[in-house]
Amino acid sequence: MRSSGGRWRTNNLRAKQMTTRWARVAWLAACVCALARGQNARTPVVVELFTSEGCSSCPPADQLLARLEKEQPVPAADILVMEEHVDYWDQQGWRDPFSAPAYSQRQQEYAFAFTSEDVYTPEMVVDGRPGFTGSDGRHALQSILDSASAPHASVSMRRKDNSAVSLSVSHFPAGTKSVEIVLAITEDALANNVLRGENAGRRLSHAALARSLASVAQFDARKSPEYNADLPLRLMPEWNRQNLRVIAFVQDHSSRRILGAASLRP
């Protein structure tokens, strides 16, 4: 495992390249609009970003993720984003206060499923498909469009009360076997002053930062074609409830493809 901080080191030239790249992304989004015109339904698509405050290449990817959430540039998709902070950068000058071993482990599980030994930051993963450099906006939009057009399970979620949600999953895509139900809680509008490491002196903003990510069920969809459950929400008092979002998704246990998702504000 490597952190790859030097592989995509941010500099002034890189910033200019990002500006040009996002202009191209805007052009591609216009093309996507034309393709998606006339479609009323928007398919939830989960976009995960593995990142770290200790990685100098990560802020452009963090900014891209925020734009995807805010601008929703693919009309066919309801883009649900999660910023997951890995902990393997924490020994290189700055301990990311939002990092957790669980996110590093999740990234390793993706690498195993993708038969790849290349674990790095920033890495973006769209609906559990093979990852790519997290600041590549053009690749992100194409991956989101491809995923939105693929078959998805039906996932619905409603608020049961202040401490629980009701979740229903059905109509799995053909050939679905073993699946896992995952419940995530994200928080928007977070920022932090980085005092040391590669981003020393910078104030970094975070969109949809993953506060918790838990597997709540695993089963064989061939034997249980529907899933219905009331799930408790464990919210910490230091989290700003107004900025929280609950995301529930169903994931293929072996390929790690995300087969369907839903979200709500708690």
MARNUFI-688523 format. One line per field, with one value per residue (C-alpha): residue number from 1; x, y, z; residue in one letter. Coordinates in steps of 0.05 Angstrom, whole numbers, plus 5000, padded with zeros to 4 digits. Each point is the difference from the previous one (the first is absolute). Example, Ala and Ser with C-alpha at 12.3 -4.5 7.8 and 13.67 -1.06 7.14 Angstrom:
% residues 2
num: [1, 2]
c1: [5246, 5027]
c2: [4910, 5069]
c3: [5156, 4987]
residu: [A, S]
% end
This chain:
% residues 266
num: [1, 2, 3, 4, 5, 6, 7, 8, 9, 10, 11, 12, 13, 14, 15, 16, 17, 18, 19, 20, 21, 22, 23, 24, 25, 26, 27, 28, 29, 30, 31, 32, 33, 34, 35, 36, 37, 38, 39, 40, 41, 42, 43, 44, 45, 46, 47, 48, 49, 50, 51, 52, 53, 54, 55, 56, 57, 58, 59, 60, 61, 62, 63, 64, 65, 66, 67, 68, 69, 70, 71, 72, 73, 74, 75, 76, 77, 78, 79, 80, 81, 82, 83, 84, 85, 86, 87, 88, 89, 90, 91, 92, 93, 94, 95, 96, 97, 98, 99, 100, 101, 102, 103, 104, 105, 106, 107, 108, 109, 110, 111, 112, 113, 114, 115, 116, 117, 118, 119, 120, 121, 122, 123, 124, 125, 126, 127, 128, 129, 130, 131, 132, 133, 134, 135, 136, 137, 138, 139, 140, 141, 142, 143, 144, 145, 146, 147, 148, 149, 150, 151, 152, 153, 154, 155, 156, 157, 158, 159, 160, 161, 162, 163, 164, 165, 166, 167, 168, 169, 170, 171, 172, 173, 174, 175, 176, 177, 178, 179, 180, 181, 182, 183, 184, 185, 186, 187, 188, 189, 190, 191, 192, 193, 194, 195, 196, 197, 198, 199, 200, 201, 202, 203, 204, 205, 206, 207, 208, 209, 210, 211, 212, 213, 214, 215, 216, 217, 218, 219, 220, 221, 222, 223, 224, 225, 226, 227, 228, 229, 230, 231, 232, 233, 234, 235, 236, 237, 238, 239, 240, 241, 242, 243, 244, 245, 246, 247, 248, 249, 250, 251, 252, 253, 254, 255, 256, 257, 258, 259, 260, 261, 262, 263, 264, 265, 266]
c1: [5000, 5025, 4975, 5022, 5006, 5057, 4965, 4949, 5032, 4960, 5034, 4981, 5002, 4954, 4950, 4998, 4991, 4941, 4967, 5007, 4976, 4937, 4984, 5003, 4957, 4948, 5000, 4990, 4944, 4964, 5006, 4973, 4941, 4983, 5003, 4959, 4947, 4931, 5019, 4960, 5029, 5068, 5039, 5037, 5075, 5049, 5067, 5054, 5064, 5058, 5041, 5041, 5017, 5073, 5001, 5018, 4967, 4933, 4970, 4984, 4964, 4963, 4978, 4976, 4959, 4967, 4983, 4970, 4955, 4980, 4993, 4972, 5027, 4971, 4924, 4989, 5034, 4987, 5073, 5010, 5071, 5042, 5069, 5037, 5065, 5051, 5049, 5064, 5022, 4996, 5073, 5027, 4998, 4926, 4947, 4935, 4946, 4948, 5039, 4982, 5028, 4931, 5008, 5070, 4972, 4942, 5050, 5041, 4937, 4988, 5072, 4991, 4935, 5032, 5061, 5044, 5058, 4997, 4973, 5007, 4970, 4960, 4960, 4927, 4955, 4932, 4947, 5054, 5032, 5077, 5029, 5038, 5037, 4952, 5013, 4983, 4933, 4990, 5009, 4953, 4943, 5007, 5000, 4938, 4964, 5019, 4976, 4934, 4983, 5014, 4946, 4988, 4962, 4941, 5020, 4954, 5011, 4956, 5009, 4967, 5015, 5058, 5043, 4983, 4984, 4959, 5036, 4971, 5040, 4972, 5005, 5073, 5034, 5000, 5055, 5008, 5023, 5031, 4988, 5016, 4958, 5042, 4977, 5043, 4993, 5035, 5009, 5006, 5032, 5061, 5068, 5067, 5065, 5059, 5061, 5052, 5015, 4992, 4940, 5029, 4970, 4938, 4927, 4967, 4925, 4963, 4935, 4959, 5054, 4986, 4985, 4980, 4996, 4970, 4978, 4930, 4983, 5027, 4957, 4989, 4954, 4979, 4969, 4978, 4978, 4977, 5029, 4960, 5026, 4999, 5071, 5023, 5039, 5058, 5014, 5056, 4984, 5058, 4971, 4958, 4934, 4979, 5060, 4991, 4977, 4984, 5019, 4978, 5026, 5002, 5067, 5019, 5042, 5052, 5006, 4986, 4954, 4948, 4932, 4955, 4996, 4955, 5012, 4964, 5013, 4991]
c2: [5000, 5069, 5070, 5026, 5072, 5014, 4968, 5056, 5058, 5065, 5062, 5063, 4965, 4947, 5053, 5029, 4931, 4988, 5064, 4976, 4931, 5026, 5041, 4935, 4967, 5055, 4985, 4926, 5016, 5037, 4938, 4958, 5048, 4987, 4925, 5002, 5050, 4971, 4955, 5015, 4949, 5012, 4939, 5005, 4991, 4994, 5036, 4985, 5038, 4971, 5060, 5030, 5068, 4978, 4991, 5061, 4970, 4991, 5071, 5004, 4933, 5024, 5062, 4958, 4956, 5063, 5025, 4933, 5003, 5073, 5006, 4929, 5005, 4934, 5008, 4924, 4991, 5021, 5004, 4978, 5015, 4975, 5027, 4944, 5019, 4944, 4995, 4977, 5072, 5014, 4982, 5049, 5066, 5013, 4958, 5010, 5009, 4970, 4938, 4929, 4930, 4978, 5044, 4974, 4929, 5016, 5025, 4937, 4958, 5037, 4988, 4926, 4998, 5038, 4953, 5061, 5013, 5075, 5033, 5076, 5068, 5033, 4942, 5006, 4940, 5006, 4949, 4950, 4998, 5002, 5065, 5056, 5064, 5039, 5068, 4974, 5035, 4974, 4928, 5013, 5025, 4943, 4949, 5031, 5001, 4927, 4979, 5038, 4962, 4931, 4957, 5017, 4970, 5038, 5033, 5044, 5031, 5041, 5032, 4957, 5048, 5043, 4939, 4949, 4991, 4948, 4969, 4958, 4967, 4958, 4985, 4982, 4999, 4933, 4953, 5033, 4951, 5019, 5072, 5046, 5058, 5060, 5060, 5064, 5067, 5061, 5071, 5062, 5068, 4976, 5035, 4994, 5038, 4955, 5018, 4950, 4952, 5011, 5047, 5041, 5069, 4983, 5000, 4941, 4993, 4934, 4981, 4940, 4975, 4928, 5000, 4927, 4941, 4934, 4934, 4985, 4936, 4946, 4950, 4960, 5041, 4935, 4974, 5068, 5043, 5056, 5034, 5041, 5025, 5057, 5024, 5041, 5065, 5010, 5075, 5031, 5065, 5037, 4988, 5057, 4966, 5052, 4981, 4925, 4952, 4926, 4957, 4927, 4957, 4927, 4973, 4935, 4962, 4973, 5051, 5060, 5031, 5045, 4977, 5054, 5056, 5051, 5059, 5048, 5053, 4973]
c3: [5000, 4983, 5010, 4931, 5025, 4951, 4942, 4991, 5038, 4995, 4972, 4963, 4933, 5027, 5022, 4930, 4971, 5048, 4975, 4928, 5018, 5034, 4937, 4961, 5054, 4990, 4926, 5013, 5048, 4945, 4957, 5057, 5006, 4927, 5011, 5063, 4976, 5007, 5057, 5063, 5047, 5031, 5021, 5066, 4987, 5058, 4990, 5052, 5007, 5040, 5023, 5056, 5029, 4998, 4925, 4957, 4939, 5035, 5005, 4925, 5006, 5062, 4961, 4941, 5047, 5030, 4930, 4980, 5061, 4993, 4924, 4986, 4928, 4975, 4992, 4999, 5068, 5071, 5022, 5072, 5022, 5058, 5020, 5037, 5035, 5003, 5058, 4965, 4990, 5075, 5012, 4948, 5035, 5013, 5035, 4963, 5054, 4954, 4981, 5023, 4987, 4975, 4938, 4985, 5007, 4953, 4948, 5008, 4989, 4935, 4978, 5014, 4960, 4943, 5002, 5009, 5047, 4986, 5063, 4996, 5014, 4972, 4972, 4977, 4995, 4965, 5020, 5020, 4931, 4992, 5026, 4966, 5019, 5043, 4966, 4930, 4988, 4930, 5023, 5058, 4956, 4951, 5056, 5032, 4933, 4987, 5069, 4995, 4937, 5032, 5033, 5073, 5058, 5028, 5066, 5042, 5068, 5046, 5068, 5053, 5058, 5024, 5013, 4946, 4925, 4963, 4941, 4943, 4944, 4943, 4925, 5000, 4931, 4965, 5024, 5068, 5053, 5067, 5020, 5058, 5026, 5022, 5040, 4998, 5033, 4970, 5023, 4955, 5012, 5040, 4997, 5035, 5006, 4982, 5041, 4976, 4943, 4925, 5009, 5057, 5004, 4960, 5022, 4968, 4989, 4998, 4966, 5023, 5046, 5022, 5075, 5003, 4953, 5024, 4969, 5026, 4963, 4953, 4964, 4936, 4954, 4964, 5064, 5029, 4941, 5047, 5061, 5050, 5066, 5050, 5012, 5059, 4989, 5048, 4996, 5040, 5037, 4968, 4930, 4972, 4986, 4949, 4957, 5005, 4946, 5006, 4940, 4995, 4943, 4979, 4978, 4965, 5051, 4952, 4943, 5047, 4948, 5031, 4974, 5028, 5051, 5034, 5046, 5047, 5052, 5071]
residu: [M, R, S, S, G, G, R, W, R, T, N, N, L, R, A, K, Q, M, T, T, R, W, A, R, V, A, W, L, A, A, C, V, C, A, L, A, R, G, Q, N, A, R, T, P, V, V, V, E, L, F, T, S, E, G, C, S, S, C, P, P, A, D, Q, L, L, A, R, L, E, K, E, Q, P, V, P, A, A, D, I, L, V, M, E, E, H, V, D, Y, W, D, Q, Q, G, W, R, D, P, F, S, A, P, A, Y, S, Q, R, Q, Q, E, Y, A, F, A, F, T, S, E, D, V, Y, T, P, E, M, V, V, D, G, R, P, G, F, T, G, S, D, G, R, H, A, L, Q, S, I, L, D, S, A, S, A, P, H, A, S, V, S, M, R, R, K, D, N, S, A, V, S, L, S, V, S, H, F, P, A, G, T, K, S, V, E, I, V, L, A, I, T, E, D, A, L, A, N, N, V, L, R, G, E, N, A, G, R, R, L, S, H, A, A, L, A, R, S, L, A, S, V, A, Q, F, D, A, R, K, S, P, E, Y, N, A, D, L, P, L, R, L, M, P, E, W, N, R, Q, N, L, R, V, I, A, F, V, Q, D, H, S, S, R, R, I, L, G, A, A, S, L, R, P]
% end
